[in-house]
C-alpha cells in the first residue's frame, strides 16, 4: 500500500490517485512496486531495480533504502532518475522523470520507529548488494542482529529518498495497440497536458 499525504490537487496527481483506487478495487498485487532507473556516471551504465514506494506526500514520492547501496551512490552522482509503475489489473503504466534527494535524518528516524522489528533487523544487518559467501550467512547475520540489537535505533546508513517528477505519463493499453498516452510536463511551475501517439 502507498500512503497519500497532503494530496496535491493538480491534474496529474488527481489522476494518479484515481487510478490507484481503481487498481486497488481490481485487487492489484504489489501495488507499491516501482522500478527506479539511475545512471552510474563512473561506469557509464544505466541501472534499474524495483523498490517499494511507501509515501506520496504532496508532490514527493518517497521510498527507503541503504545509503551505502549502489543505487544510493548513483543518485548522488547523477540526481535525475526515471521511474515506472505498472498496474496490470487495469493495464496502466505510469512513467515518471524526476530529480531525487535524500529525506532528512529526523524524518528517517521517525519512520524507522514505525517499522516492524524484522524489517529493521534486516536493514541493520545487511550490507546491501555486497557479496557474501552464502545465503545461510545472510540469515545468520539477520538472526544475530534481531536477538541482540535495539531495533528502533535507525542507523546512519539507512533512510529515505524523495523525488519530485517533472514529467508524468499515463499509458493505458487498449486493443490493437490503440494505446492512450496522456502526458503531463511541468513547465515554468505549471503542468501542461499533451497526448502522444501510440
N, C-alpha and C positions, 0 to 999 in steps of 0.2 A: 504493500500500500504506500501511496505517496501522501504526505501531509501538505495541505494547502494552507498558507498563512497570508493574511493581508492581501486578499485577492486583487490582482491587477485588473482594472476594468477595460483595458484596451482590447481591441478585437481579437488579436491572436491568442491572448491568454483566456479570454472568454470562450473562444472556440476550443482551446485545449482542455479546459475544464469540462465542457460539454461532451467532448469525445472521450475523455477519461471516464465520465459517468456511464456513457454508452458501453464502453469496453467492460466496465465492472458489471453492468447488467447482463452482459454476454459471457460472464464468468472467465474473463481473461486471466490466464495464469501468469505469474511473474510479471505483473503489470508495472512494477517499478524498475524492470531491467532497461538499461540504456547503454548503448555502445558509444564509447568515447574514443575518438581518434586524435592522436597527438603527433608531434614531429620531433624527432631526435636530431638536433642540429649538428651534433658531433659525428654521428654515423650516417647522416643524410637518409634516414629511414622514417617512414610513417608507421605508426604502431596503433593497434586498436584492441580494446577489451570491453567486456560488459561489466558494469558496476550497478549497484542499487541506488537509484535516485530516491532519496529519503524525503526531501522537502522542496517545495516551490514556494518561496517567500516573496510576494510581490513579483518582481521580475528576475529573481535569483533562483537558479537551480542548484541544489546542494546535495553532495554525496561525501562519503568519508573514506579514508584510506590511510596507509602508512606513508608518512612523508619521506621516508628513505627509499621508497619503491621506484622502479624505473619510470613509471608514468609521472610521478611527482617531480622527478628531476627533469623530465621532458617538458612539463608545464612551466617550470622555471626558466628553461632555455628558450621556449617559444610559447607565449601565453595565449595564442589563438588555437582554438580547437574546433572540431566538428563533432556532432553527436547525432545519433539516430535512435528513435523509439519505433518499435513495430508491434502493433496490436493486431494479431492475425484474425481474431474473432470478428473484427469489424473491417478487416483488410485496410488498415490505415498505417502509413509510415509518416513519422514526423521527423523532419531533417532540420538541424539547428547549426548555426555558426555563431561562435561566441568568443569572448575574452574571459579567461579563467584566473582566479586568485584564491589564496588561502583564506579560510574563515579565521576569526580571532581566537586567541588562546582561551579566553573566557567562554566563548561560545562552545568550543570543543570540550572543555571540562564539564560544562553543564550538560551537554548532550551525552557524553560518556557515562555520566552518572545515571542516565535513564536506561541504559542498555543492560541486557542480561549478563550474568556473571560468565557464562560460557563464551559469549561473543567477546567480552572484554579479555578473558583469558587468552583467547586466540590472538587478539590484537596485540597483547603484551608479549606473547611467546614467539610470535612469528617474525622472522627477518624476511619480509615479503620478497619473493622472487629470487632469493639467494639459494644456491644449490645446497642440498643436504643428502646424506648417504642413503636414506630410505624414508618411506612414509611412516614406518614404525618410530623413527626418531622424531618426526613431527608430532606424533601422538604422545610420545614420552614428554616432550617439552611442554605440550599443552596441559597434560595431567599434572606435571610438577608445578607449573605456574598456578593452575586452578586451585591447588591444595595449599599453596604457600603465600600467595600474594594478596594485597589489598586490591580487589578488583574494581574499586570505584575510583582509583587514582589514575587519571589519564596520563599516559606517557607523553613526553615532548615530541616523539616521532609519529604520533597519531593525531589526525584531525580532519577537518573538512576542506573541501574546495567548493567555491561558488562560481557559477558562470552566468553572465547576462547575455542572452542571444541578441544579435543584431540582424539575424535572418532566421525566419521560421517558415518552413514549407510543409503544408499538409497534403500528402499524396494519398488519394483514395483510389484503390484499384476497382476496375469495372470490367465487364465482359468485353472481349475483342481488344483488350488493352486500351480501351477508351477511358484512360485514367484521368481523374480530376486532380490538377496540380494548382493548389491555392497558396501563393507565396506572399509573405509579409516581410518587408525590409524596412529597418529603422533608418530614416533619412532626416538629418537635422532635428532629431528628437521626436519625430512623428513616424508612425507606422504607415507605410504606403503598401497598398494591396495590388497584386498583379496575378494574372492567371497565365500558366505556362502550357504550351502544347505537350501532349504525351511524349 
